[in-house]
């Protein structure tokens, strides 16, 4: 098998919500493999500029665009601007997302709707406007960042699970409609990763740390770099006949019901 199958050099990849978190790991994977990255965020231009500068310091070609992924007017304008100024988008990663940890009985409807809007409606909006160019060119890759919550529930994350479960089905329906145009639409479902956000609980003796280690067959938290290979695979010719699939990068969590705490 030729390494050329995994080549993304010269490709243009838009990664939403790519100024922080796991999105940065996927950006680095694609960027260091030669893709030009369109960095997106909505909190501030300063945060976008800082992320772009960090990527460039690593030798990654990156350009930043601030727009709100839940605002269709902003999205349509930004996509047109990106394609005019940088070039046609070859790869779209719908990574922007939020979570609100609130029991459903206590959750405000406005908060529930916000999670659905960002985590489910925004991938529809952004994909809708990016895919038009892909259809015209008869080629394209779309990756929706799903979650283990696309498959199972957990206390206090009902809105997030509803959105990510819906995103799994949206991914499959996008693939159903767009595969005939040589567009592959797939998802990545991350497990639990060692990030700055999880650092306070990734200590021996912390109940949640012990739970994750015990629940994960790999017996460890994921390294954010572990997502790079999945992103490259689903962005490259190596996945040209993979469509509507969710690739779970979770150390095996979804493959097991776990083990008793006294089991080796």
C-alpha positions as CSV (number, residue, x, y, z in Angstrom):
1,X,0.0,0.0,0.0
2,X,1.5,3.3,-1.1
3,X,1.9,6.1,1.5
4,X,0.5,8.4,-1.2
5,X,-3.0,7.1,-0.1
6,X,-2.6,9.1,3.1
7,X,-1.2,12.2,1.4
8,X,-3.0,15.5,2.3
9,X,-0.3,17.9,1.0
10,X,-1.8,20.9,-0.6
11,X,-5.3,20.2,0.7
12,X,-7.3,23.0,2.3
13,X,-9.0,21.9,5.6
14,X,-11.5,24.0,7.6
15,X,-11.6,22.9,11.2
16,X,-14.3,24.6,13.3
17,X,-13.6,25.3,16.9
18,X,-9.9,24.9,16.3
19,X,-8.4,27.4,18.7
20,X,-8.3,25.0,21.7
21,X,-8.8,21.4,22.9
22,X,-8.8,18.3,20.8
23,X,-9.4,20.3,17.6
24,X,-5.8,21.5,17.9
25,X,-4.5,17.9,17.9
26,X,-6.4,17.2,14.6
27,X,-5.2,20.5,13.2
28,X,-1.6,19.6,14.0
29,X,-2.0,16.2,12.5
30,X,-3.3,17.5,9.2
31,X,-1.1,20.6,9.2
32,X,2.2,18.8,9.8
33,X,1.1,16.4,7.0
34,X,1.0,19.3,4.6
35,X,-2.6,20.6,4.6
36,X,-3.4,24.3,4.8
37,X,-5.6,24.8,7.8
38,X,-8.5,27.3,8.1
39,X,-8.7,28.0,11.8
40,X,-12.1,29.0,13.1
41,X,-13.5,30.3,16.4
42,X,-16.1,32.8,17.6
43,X,-14.9,33.9,21.1
44,X,-12.4,36.6,20.0
45,X,-10.1,37.5,17.1
46,X,-7.2,37.6,19.6
47,X,-7.7,33.9,20.4
48,X,-7.8,33.0,16.7
49,X,-4.7,35.0,16.1
50,X,-2.9,33.3,19.0
51,X,-3.8,29.9,17.7
52,X,-2.7,30.7,14.1
53,X,0.6,32.0,15.4
54,X,1.1,28.8,17.5
55,X,0.4,26.7,14.4
56,X,2.7,28.7,12.2
57,X,5.5,28.4,14.8
58,X,5.3,24.7,14.2
59,X,5.6,25.0,10.4
60,X,1.9,24.7,9.7
61,X,0.2,26.8,7.1
62,X,-2.8,28.4,8.8
63,X,-5.2,31.2,8.3
64,X,-7.9,32.3,10.8
65,X,-11.5,33.3,10.2
66,X,-13.9,34.3,13.0
67,X,-17.5,33.4,12.5
68,X,-20.4,31.9,14.5
69,X,-21.1,28.4,13.3
70,X,-24.8,28.6,14.3
71,X,-25.5,31.7,12.3
72,X,-26.2,30.7,8.7
73,X,-25.7,34.1,7.3
74,X,-22.2,34.4,8.9
75,X,-21.3,30.9,7.8
76,X,-22.4,31.5,4.2
77,X,-20.4,34.7,4.0
78,X,-17.3,33.2,5.6
79,X,-17.3,30.1,3.3
80,X,-17.5,32.3,0.3
81,X,-14.7,34.5,1.6
82,X,-12.5,31.5,2.5
83,X,-12.9,30.0,-1.0
84,X,-12.2,33.4,-2.7
85,X,-9.1,34.2,-0.6
86,X,-7.6,30.8,0.2
87,X,-9.1,28.3,-2.2
88,X,-11.7,25.5,-2.4
89,X,-12.3,23.6,0.8
90,X,-11.2,20.0,0.4
91,X,-11.7,18.9,4.0
92,X,-14.3,20.0,6.6
93,X,-14.0,18.9,10.2
94,X,-17.1,20.0,12.2
95,X,-15.4,20.1,15.6
96,X,-17.0,23.1,17.3
97,X,-19.0,21.9,20.3
98,X,-20.1,22.6,23.9
99,X,-21.3,20.6,26.9
100,X,-23.5,21.7,29.8
101,X,-23.4,19.2,32.7
102,X,-26.8,19.6,34.2
103,X,-29.4,16.9,35.2
104,X,-32.2,17.0,32.6
105,X,-34.9,17.7,35.3
106,X,-32.9,20.9,36.3
107,X,-31.9,22.0,32.8
108,X,-33.3,25.2,31.3
109,X,-34.8,24.8,27.9
110,X,-32.6,27.6,26.6
111,X,-29.5,25.7,27.7
112,X,-30.7,22.5,26.1
113,X,-31.4,24.3,22.8
114,X,-27.9,26.0,22.9
115,X,-26.2,22.6,23.1
116,X,-28.3,21.2,20.3
117,X,-27.6,24.3,18.1
118,X,-23.8,24.2,18.5
119,X,-23.3,20.4,18.6
120,X,-25.9,19.3,16.0
121,X,-27.3,22.2,14.0
122,X,-24.0,23.9,13.3
123,X,-22.5,20.8,11.5
124,X,-25.6,20.8,9.3
125,X,-25.2,24.6,8.5
126,X,-21.5,24.5,7.8
127,X,-21.7,21.3,5.8
128,X,-24.6,22.6,3.8
129,X,-22.5,25.6,2.6
130,X,-19.2,23.8,2.1
131,X,-20.6,20.8,0.3
132,X,-22.0,22.8,-2.5
133,X,-18.5,23.4,-3.8
134,X,-17.6,19.8,-3.2
135,X,-20.5,18.6,-5.2
136,X,-19.5,20.9,-8.1
137,X,-15.9,19.6,-7.9
138,X,-17.1,15.9,-7.4
139,X,-14.7,15.4,-4.5
140,X,-14.6,16.2,-0.7
141,X,-14.2,14.9,2.8
142,X,-16.4,15.8,5.8
143,X,-15.7,14.7,9.3
144,X,-18.2,15.3,12.1
145,X,-16.8,15.0,15.6
146,X,-19.2,12.8,17.4
147,X,-18.6,11.2,20.9
148,X,-19.0,8.1,22.8
149,X,-22.3,9.8,23.9
150,X,-23.4,9.1,20.3
151,X,-23.8,5.5,21.5
152,X,-24.6,5.7,25.3
153,X,-25.9,7.9,28.0
154,X,-24.4,9.3,31.1
155,X,-25.7,11.3,34.1
156,X,-26.0,15.1,33.6
157,X,-25.0,15.2,29.9
158,X,-28.5,14.5,28.4
159,X,-28.4,17.5,26.0
160,X,-24.9,16.6,24.8
161,X,-25.8,13.0,24.3
162,X,-29.0,14.0,22.4
163,X,-26.9,16.2,20.1
164,X,-24.1,13.7,19.5
165,X,-26.6,10.9,19.0
166,X,-28.3,13.0,16.4
167,X,-24.9,13.9,14.8
168,X,-24.2,10.2,14.3
169,X,-27.4,9.9,12.3
170,X,-26.9,13.2,10.5
171,X,-23.4,11.8,9.4
172,X,-25.1,8.7,8.0
173,X,-27.7,10.7,6.2
174,X,-25.1,13.1,4.7
175,X,-23.2,10.1,3.5
176,X,-26.4,8.7,2.0
177,X,-27.1,11.9,0.0
178,X,-23.6,12.9,-1.0
179,X,-21.7,9.7,-1.6
180,X,-22.8,9.7,-5.3
181,X,-20.8,12.9,-5.7
182,X,-17.6,11.3,-4.5
183,X,-17.9,12.9,-1.1
184,X,-17.1,10.9,2.0
185,X,-18.8,11.8,5.2
186,X,-17.7,10.1,8.4
187,X,-17.3,10.8,12.1
188,X,-14.7,10.5,14.8
189,X,-15.9,9.6,18.4
190,X,-13.2,10.6,20.9
191,X,-13.0,8.8,24.2
192,X,-11.4,10.4,27.3
193,X,-8.2,12.3,26.6
194,X,-5.4,13.8,28.7
195,X,-5.9,17.6,28.1
196,X,-5.5,20.7,30.2
197,X,-9.2,20.5,31.1
198,X,-8.9,17.0,32.5
199,X,-5.6,17.5,34.3
200,X,-7.2,18.2,37.7
201,X,-8.9,14.9,37.8
202,X,-6.1,12.8,36.2
203,X,-4.5,12.0,39.5
204,X,-4.2,8.7,41.4
205,X,-7.0,8.3,43.8
206,X,-9.5,10.7,42.1
207,X,-12.7,8.7,41.7
208,X,-13.2,9.7,38.1
209,X,-9.6,9.0,37.1
210,X,-10.0,5.6,38.7
211,X,-13.2,5.1,36.9
212,X,-11.7,5.9,33.5
213,X,-8.6,3.7,34.0
214,X,-10.9,0.8,35.2
215,X,-13.4,1.3,32.4
216,X,-10.9,1.6,29.5
217,X,-9.3,-1.7,28.3
218,X,-6.1,0.3,27.4
219,X,-6.0,1.3,31.1
220,X,-5.0,4.9,30.3
221,X,-6.3,8.2,29.1
222,X,-5.9,9.0,25.4
223,X,-3.1,11.2,24.1
224,X,-4.6,14.0,22.0
225,X,-2.1,13.1,19.3
226,X,-3.9,9.8,19.0
227,X,-6.6,11.6,17.0
228,X,-4.2,12.8,14.3
229,X,-4.1,9.4,12.5
230,X,-7.9,9.1,12.5
231,X,-8.2,12.6,11.0
232,X,-5.6,12.0,8.4
233,X,-7.1,8.7,7.4
234,X,-10.6,10.1,7.0
235,X,-9.3,13.1,5.1
236,X,-7.2,11.2,2.6
237,X,-7.7,8.9,-0.4
238,X,-7.2,5.9,1.9
239,X,-10.8,6.4,3.0
240,X,-12.4,6.9,-0.4
241,X,-14.8,4.0,0.0
242,X,-15.5,4.6,3.7
243,X,-18.8,6.5,4.1
244,X,-21.2,6.9,7.0
245,X,-18.8,5.4,9.5
246,X,-18.1,6.6,13.1
247,X,-14.5,5.8,14.0
248,X,-14.3,5.6,17.8
249,X,-10.9,6.5,19.2
250,X,-11.6,5.5,22.8
251,X,-9.1,2.9,23.9
252,X,-11.8,0.2,23.7
253,X,-14.3,1.7,26.1
254,X,-17.3,1.0,23.9
255,X,-16.2,-2.6,23.4
256,X,-16.6,-3.6,27.0
257,X,-18.8,-3.2,30.1
258,X,-15.7,-2.6,32.2
259,X,-14.3,-4.8,34.9
260,X,-14.7,-5.1,38.7
261,X,-12.3,-2.9,40.7
262,X,-10.6,-6.0,42.1
263,X,-10.0,-7.6,38.8
264,X,-6.4,-7.5,37.3
